């Protein structure tokens, strides 16, 4: 059996996995997505369909950015494989890069539930997809459709991001981990990426693998990237795609 549970990041939603779901389902993977419920989408908290004593079981948690800290800890702990897409253990670096990042995060926090909220989120999404394009246009109806309860989650989860300083709770040290890093990520600092690798090496039994993407931003858009991840999950010996850290 092989199944996947995917978790989006801050200010995202489950619809971002549409292409992923289609590709994996076409190859007989069972697919479920967490939904945090920032927008007018009902929150969803899936569980694994198959218990851990089944033979040839592959349970994969795919997490984007803050998603590794938002995903249900029991789900994460029971995953045999974990894919961390532009993720982190500590978001704010401990070096001199931290001051402008802290200021930017505080500005974002202060704009939630204000007339500037929609524009802040629009700019965040554009920056997350850069250098690729996303069509997020401001309008009087707020195309991002943040719900009242979603605003509270946005604030609480942004605090979680700001205070993050360790690996996600629940990560099993026996899991096989793939790190997917975008070289043109305008959200994560380089030291943040390096800290995640360091923390994973200290925590895991097996050294994590890394895919470095040259033409992707913080948010993944390309079908070829999805297929690289699928290839690793199905053939994690593929040295031409995945290099040891």
HUUR-V469471 format. One record per residue. N is the residue number from 1. RES is the residue in three letters. SS is DSSP state (hx for helix, st for strand, lp for the rest). Layout:
BEGIN
n:N res:RES ss:SS
n:N res:RES ss:SS
END
This chain:
BEGIN
n:1 res:UNK ss:lp
n:2 res:UNK ss:st
n:3 res:UNK ss:st
n:4 res:UNK ss:st
n:5 res:UNK ss:st
n:6 res:UNK ss:st
n:7 res:UNK ss:st
n:8 res:UNK ss:lp
n:9 res:UNK ss:lp
n:10 res:UNK ss:lp
n:11 res:UNK ss:lp
n:12 res:UNK ss:lp
n:13 res:UNK ss:lp
n:14 res:UNK ss:hx
n:15 res:UNK ss:hx
n:16 res:UNK ss:hx
n:17 res:UNK ss:hx
n:18 res:UNK ss:hx
n:19 res:UNK ss:hx
n:20 res:UNK ss:hx
n:21 res:UNK ss:hx
n:22 res:UNK ss:hx
n:23 res:UNK ss:hx
n:24 res:UNK ss:hx
n:25 res:UNK ss:hx
n:26 res:UNK ss:lp
n:27 res:UNK ss:lp
n:28 res:UNK ss:lp
n:29 res:UNK ss:lp
n:30 res:UNK ss:st
n:31 res:UNK ss:st
n:32 res:UNK ss:st
n:33 res:UNK ss:st
n:34 res:UNK ss:lp
n:35 res:UNK ss:st
n:36 res:UNK ss:lp
n:37 res:UNK ss:lp
n:38 res:UNK ss:lp
n:39 res:UNK ss:st
n:40 res:UNK ss:lp
n:41 res:UNK ss:lp
n:42 res:UNK ss:lp
n:43 res:UNK ss:lp
n:44 res:UNK ss:st
n:45 res:UNK ss:lp
n:46 res:UNK ss:lp
n:47 res:UNK ss:lp
n:48 res:UNK ss:lp
n:49 res:UNK ss:lp
n:50 res:UNK ss:lp
n:51 res:UNK ss:lp
n:52 res:UNK ss:lp
n:53 res:UNK ss:lp
n:54 res:UNK ss:lp
n:55 res:UNK ss:lp
n:56 res:UNK ss:lp
n:57 res:UNK ss:lp
n:58 res:UNK ss:st
n:59 res:UNK ss:st
n:60 res:UNK ss:st
n:61 res:UNK ss:st
n:62 res:UNK ss:st
n:63 res:UNK ss:st
n:64 res:UNK ss:st
n:65 res:UNK ss:lp
n:66 res:UNK ss:lp
n:67 res:UNK ss:hx
n:68 res:UNK ss:hx
n:69 res:UNK ss:hx
n:70 res:UNK ss:hx
n:71 res:UNK ss:lp
n:72 res:UNK ss:lp
n:73 res:UNK ss:hx
n:74 res:UNK ss:hx
n:75 res:UNK ss:hx
n:76 res:UNK ss:hx
n:77 res:UNK ss:hx
n:78 res:UNK ss:lp
n:79 res:UNK ss:lp
n:80 res:UNK ss:lp
n:81 res:UNK ss:st
n:82 res:UNK ss:st
n:83 res:UNK ss:st
n:84 res:UNK ss:st
n:85 res:UNK ss:st
n:86 res:UNK ss:lp
n:87 res:UNK ss:lp
n:88 res:UNK ss:lp
n:89 res:UNK ss:lp
n:90 res:UNK ss:lp
n:91 res:UNK ss:lp
n:92 res:UNK ss:lp
n:93 res:UNK ss:lp
n:94 res:UNK ss:lp
n:95 res:UNK ss:lp
n:96 res:UNK ss:lp
n:97 res:UNK ss:lp
n:98 res:UNK ss:hx
n:99 res:UNK ss:hx
n:100 res:UNK ss:hx
n:101 res:UNK ss:hx
n:102 res:UNK ss:hx
n:103 res:UNK ss:hx
n:104 res:UNK ss:hx
n:105 res:UNK ss:hx
n:106 res:UNK ss:hx
n:107 res:UNK ss:hx
n:108 res:UNK ss:hx
n:109 res:UNK ss:hx
n:110 res:UNK ss:hx
n:111 res:UNK ss:hx
n:112 res:UNK ss:lp
n:113 res:UNK ss:lp
n:114 res:UNK ss:lp
n:115 res:UNK ss:lp
n:116 res:UNK ss:lp
n:117 res:UNK ss:hx
n:118 res:UNK ss:hx
n:119 res:UNK ss:hx
n:120 res:UNK ss:hx
n:121 res:UNK ss:hx
n:122 res:UNK ss:hx
n:123 res:UNK ss:hx
n:124 res:UNK ss:hx
n:125 res:UNK ss:hx
n:126 res:UNK ss:hx
n:127 res:UNK ss:hx
n:128 res:UNK ss:hx
n:129 res:UNK ss:hx
n:130 res:UNK ss:lp
n:131 res:UNK ss:lp
n:132 res:UNK ss:lp
n:133 res:UNK ss:lp
n:134 res:UNK ss:lp
n:135 res:UNK ss:lp
n:136 res:UNK ss:lp
n:137 res:UNK ss:lp
n:138 res:UNK ss:lp
n:139 res:UNK ss:lp
n:140 res:UNK ss:lp
n:141 res:UNK ss:lp
n:142 res:UNK ss:lp
n:143 res:UNK ss:lp
n:144 res:UNK ss:lp
n:145 res:UNK ss:lp
n:146 res:UNK ss:st
n:147 res:UNK ss:lp
n:148 res:UNK ss:hx
n:149 res:UNK ss:hx
n:150 res:UNK ss:hx
n:151 res:UNK ss:hx
n:152 res:UNK ss:hx
n:153 res:UNK ss:hx
n:154 res:UNK ss:hx
n:155 res:UNK ss:hx
n:156 res:UNK ss:hx
n:157 res:UNK ss:hx
n:158 res:UNK ss:hx
n:159 res:UNK ss:hx
n:160 res:UNK ss:hx
n:161 res:UNK ss:hx
n:162 res:UNK ss:hx
n:163 res:UNK ss:hx
n:164 res:UNK ss:lp
n:165 res:UNK ss:lp
n:166 res:UNK ss:lp
n:167 res:UNK ss:lp
n:168 res:UNK ss:lp
n:169 res:UNK ss:lp
n:170 res:UNK ss:lp
n:171 res:UNK ss:lp
n:172 res:UNK ss:lp
n:173 res:UNK ss:lp
n:174 res:UNK ss:lp
n:175 res:UNK ss:lp
n:176 res:UNK ss:st
n:177 res:UNK ss:st
n:178 res:UNK ss:st
n:179 res:UNK ss:st
n:180 res:UNK ss:st
n:181 res:UNK ss:st
n:182 res:UNK ss:st
n:183 res:UNK ss:lp
n:184 res:UNK ss:lp
n:185 res:UNK ss:lp
n:186 res:UNK ss:lp
n:187 res:UNK ss:lp
n:188 res:UNK ss:lp
n:189 res:UNK ss:lp
n:190 res:UNK ss:hx
n:191 res:UNK ss:hx
n:192 res:UNK ss:hx
n:193 res:UNK ss:hx
n:194 res:UNK ss:hx
n:195 res:UNK ss:hx
n:196 res:UNK ss:hx
n:197 res:UNK ss:hx
n:198 res:UNK ss:hx
n:199 res:UNK ss:hx
n:200 res:UNK ss:hx
n:201 res:UNK ss:hx
n:202 res:UNK ss:hx
n:203 res:UNK ss:hx
n:204 res:UNK ss:lp
n:205 res:UNK ss:lp
n:206 res:UNK ss:lp
n:207 res:UNK ss:lp
n:208 res:UNK ss:lp
n:209 res:UNK ss:st
n:210 res:UNK ss:st
n:211 res:UNK ss:st
n:212 res:UNK ss:st
n:213 res:UNK ss:st
n:214 res:UNK ss:lp
n:215 res:UNK ss:lp
n:216 res:UNK ss:lp
n:217 res:UNK ss:lp
n:218 res:UNK ss:lp
n:219 res:UNK ss:lp
n:220 res:UNK ss:lp
n:221 res:UNK ss:lp
n:222 res:UNK ss:lp
n:223 res:UNK ss:hx
n:224 res:UNK ss:hx
n:225 res:UNK ss:hx
n:226 res:UNK ss:hx
n:227 res:UNK ss:hx
n:228 res:UNK ss:hx
n:229 res:UNK ss:hx
n:230 res:UNK ss:hx
n:231 res:UNK ss:hx
n:232 res:UNK ss:hx
n:233 res:UNK ss:hx
n:234 res:UNK ss:hx
n:235 res:UNK ss:lp
n:236 res:UNK ss:lp
n:237 res:UNK ss:lp
n:238 res:UNK ss:lp
n:239 res:UNK ss:lp
n:240 res:UNK ss:lp
n:241 res:UNK ss:lp
n:242 res:UNK ss:lp
n:243 res:UNK ss:st
n:244 res:UNK ss:st
n:245 res:UNK ss:lp
END
